[in-house]
Amino acid sequence: MMQHHTTIKIEDDRTHLAASNFPAVAASIAVGMILLIVAGAIGRPAGQGDSYTLLAASYLVSYLFFLSISLGALFFVVLQHLVRAGWSTAVRRLAEILAANLVWWGILFLPILVPVLLGKSDLYAWSIPGAAAADELLRHKGPYLNPAFFAARAVFYFVVWGLSAWFFLKWSTRQDESGDPAVTERLEKTAPAAMILFGLTVTFAAFDWLMSLTPEWFSTIFGLYFFAGSVVAALAAMILFAAALQAGGTARRVITIEHYHDLGKLLLGFVVFWGYMAFSQYMLIWYANIPEETVWYLERQTGPWTWITAGLLFGHLLIPFLGLLSRTVKRSRVLLSFWAVWMLAMHWIDLYWLVMPTFAPDRLPLGIMNWLCLSGVGCLFLAGVLWNARRRSLVPLGDPRLNESLAFENF
Amino acid sequence: MGILAEFSGPESLKAVAAELRQAGYARFEAYSPYPVHGLYEATGRRRTLLPWLVMLGGTAGCLAAILLQWWTNAVDYPYIISGKPPFSLPANVPIAFELLILFGALAAFGGVMVLCNLPEPYHPLFGCAEFRRASADAFFLSIDAADPLFDLKGTADLLRALGAASAEPYSRPQTERRVPGYVKATIALLLAAALAPPAYIAQVRFSRKSSPRLHLVLDMDFQPKYLPQQHSPLFADGRAMRPPVAGTIAAGAAIDDAHLLRGETGGQPAELFPMPVTMELMERGRREYDIFCATCHGLTGDGDGATSQVVVLEREEPKWIRPLSLHLPTVRSQPAGQLYQTIADGVRTMPSYASQIPVEDRWAIILYIRALQRSREGTLNDVPEELRKQLESIHDDATSYDDQN
């Protein structure tokens, strides 16, 4: 038997945020809405600088950036229950809170979905009425790529994600008071089904919202690529979340350097996994050299996009791989936080690289529009996180594995 | 040689290790049935070198893989695969990745062996019967006699003072153990047997034989099948070889129509077509001409097809020989049979199209060429009555346009 010397006393620690953070939530929502309205106001008809197309694409990048953080966090939560992990209990609530934004995140999908239903989408060429008639391939894909089915699928994804995130947070929070081990068993029994649904929905969401930007192009591994990047983003966000809480005086003792060390290990692992997925996709297309497949990479290997592609290879894989390799780095809050910020930036560039070349093949559309959308959606995301974190312990106090997590040490 | 002391639990083991380190002892070792957090730090050892060895191994594997692929594919035996450059990194990544992992794993394995002094078939501590409990329920600490502070009595007293339940000296057993003779003989025999395969390979490698040198797998040599001229009980005539079905004709042996197949009549190129000339044949000729001939000779037969335009206009190839215009007098005067032979056998730089164009289609193409040629010397009288007016109005427009300018 492994013995636990629980020298950490939870009673000594602050596990809740300030009693009322409603002003912060309201301010965050207000700022986010203003930023998005400004972005909408400076949009111009197609063909001009800050065109509606660019606005829509920037919004999509920002929207998916924060969505992927929540999705990665949901994966983390479900995974911990699936494998009955002990070490992660102390930081699992952070992931639950990040994932809980999925409950209402579908609302922000409306600016993307409504134009598709109206047949006026600037993003999805296949959804324009008459597009399929002009293109044999689109006609062939019609039964899948049509506005009605697209909307139905989106609803299904958000229902699955929202229910999963809500379910795992609600029961875990209930356990805080009751301390009932039956709750843990119940969550563990739900985890396999949630994980299977998660895998399917994330894959098809990536197909629908990212891959269908170039509707003629296809790659079966694309969903996994998006998933890998999402988990990287979620782990980075969790590291920063934990570091920010501790800097603010919350959970200072409960979250130990050992937890950072393990989150860092997972981050390193998923950085490599992302590279594995990215290369697996690239290698087959590069080797077969079939025009209908290479067109997607050709767009990203010509003009200024070459630099972004190379930047991802180094910035999203090789440099952070070497940077996160050392034990010393992973056991330092400052250094690990630096790499977490780095990976979040790279994940944003990754999504930018997935979306933008379709609309601007010969230039990098970087400007006020991108930052307005990113910060606007970011403020709304932050408001959601603060809202989810209110009146609730930031540590699963009633989890029977909490002691194991507190006593956890790396060798 | 040394002293083995037993302690009550992991906490006391940690405390004693820290005490000993403070007392100046360096060569001691702690044993516990399960990993004890903090024990490693308490013994005051530096962190292991192993991660660096693994990194070194991994880097070496990665570089070795790229070097190997560069040397074999691009230098020693350049071979173009799938239209890729001889040295192309994307193709090398999987091998580099795998060798990185393999060398890293080998470095980890070898590193553990070396750093832990393995394999160590015998250790003096194995002489202590009590020590076996180290992997079950007991916590031990041993101090090596080689430690400069070691003193058989003083050290044992110190350990007892620190709370040891027992502190017994241990040493190498006095009885000398030898390897039994039969083990030695078996090893010698196995070694000798291990020499046999390389010796045999060397023998067959450097000798000459008419039969295969070394033939281990025989399964393709003896097949349950009939060879020519063999007997078979399956058929009434007892022959394994079956005669052709009655009335079989060898390929190309039966029909020999010189006109149709070679475009000849009386040994000379034929003037006439071997089949009735119909509008249907003409349409077929137009279709086949546009597919096979127009790329070089052009849609109207002027010798200005797409290939010619690409070569002349884009590549500015000076040695390019233009495809012949089918409207040249020399071509116009050729009998149909000669055109047929050109298609079937090729002429000058034009290759034979026999494999692509079936016999009937060749004649259809010739018919269409004849139509193309005829179109160049047509007059207004050749145009059907009802279309003449239309043509004249176009002509009038053109002249009036010319007049204005």
Interface residues (C-beta under 8 A of the other chain):
Chain A: M2 Q3 F279 Y282 M283 W286 Y287 N289 L325 R327 E409 F411
Chain B: P10 Y34 P35 H37 Y40 P51 M55 S82 G83 K84 P90 A91 V93 P94
